[in-house]
Each structure stands twice: as C-alpha cells, then as structure tokens.
Amino acid sequence: MKRKKQRISLLDFLATGRFGSFVPRRDISPEELIEILGVSDPIEVCANEQVGNIYRVGDPACFPVIVPYGNIEFHFGSPSTFNCIFYDNPFTKKPLGNAGVSLRDTALLKYRQPIGEFLNLCKSIHLAVDPPKPYSQAYGFVIKTVGGVDVGFEVDDPQDRNEEATLRWFCLEPFKC
C-alpha cells in the first residue's frame, strides 16, 4: 500500500520545532525517522573515509549520516542519536521536500529573502521571534523563532554597508549544549 505524502507546514515548524509528525528527540534512529516521515532520499554517509559509501542500518562505522528530504537534512551522530534539522542549499529559491514530504508555507523560509522582509512577515502572521543577533561572521545575523529554530542571514559583500542580509540557512538543534 502506498503511503500518503505528508504535508509539512514550515510555519508550524518555526512556531513549535516539530517537523510535521516528527517531534525531535535525541534518542531516535534514522530508520525510526523514516518510519515517521516516510521514504527519504538516499541516506548520505559522512564518516571519515566512508563518504559516498552505502548506508548500512545500525552500523556505527557509517556515522555521522544525513537523512535528506529534498534539501532539508536530518543529521545523526550515531545509530540512535539525532542532532539537528538543517537547511543550507544556495542553489534553490526555497526549501524543497521529496517524494514522501511536501512543504507548505515556504515563503517564510525563502532562500535570499531579506531580513527586513522576514521580520515583517513574522510580525504580520504573529510569529514570535527574537531580535536579530550577530552571528559568527561579522556579516551574519541569526534570528531565533519561538519554536527554537535558528534562521541565518548573511551578506555577500561585508564591505557594502548598504547590502541587506538575506536568508541563507535554518537549523533546529534541540539538544545543543
């Protein structure tokens, strides 16, 4: 029986930290995530000297791994350790799902959206966010949403004082120390 595609609201994600029916928890395996969200794109093995190898279920030598749903990534540090949800794809205009997941409310997290436009949109939909804070780079800013999602903004030319920072990534690290 074919499983119905899950519709994920990015507004709900920003407001709650939940990704559709997936409630982030530390002790989950890639296979459990796939059981919750449906089929993913091929799992990416990121372990030293293992990059590009085929993922083997539960094999610690494969980790860390990335379970991608389109260009949204779920990072795992071990066979039973979830680390974060991450998006950093400079080649698309908005976050994309895959065959198992479709995304709604993508205008909220549109790649290269100006920081001012993002803040105005959040205000218009009553999404609570913290004020922008400087990020690790002198030309970057991060805004934390009420759901704990960090939204990153950067400029291309740090020398250009008139360039407005634009959205480049988002990340939910619920277990960050």
Disulfide bonds with the S-S distance in Angstrom:
none
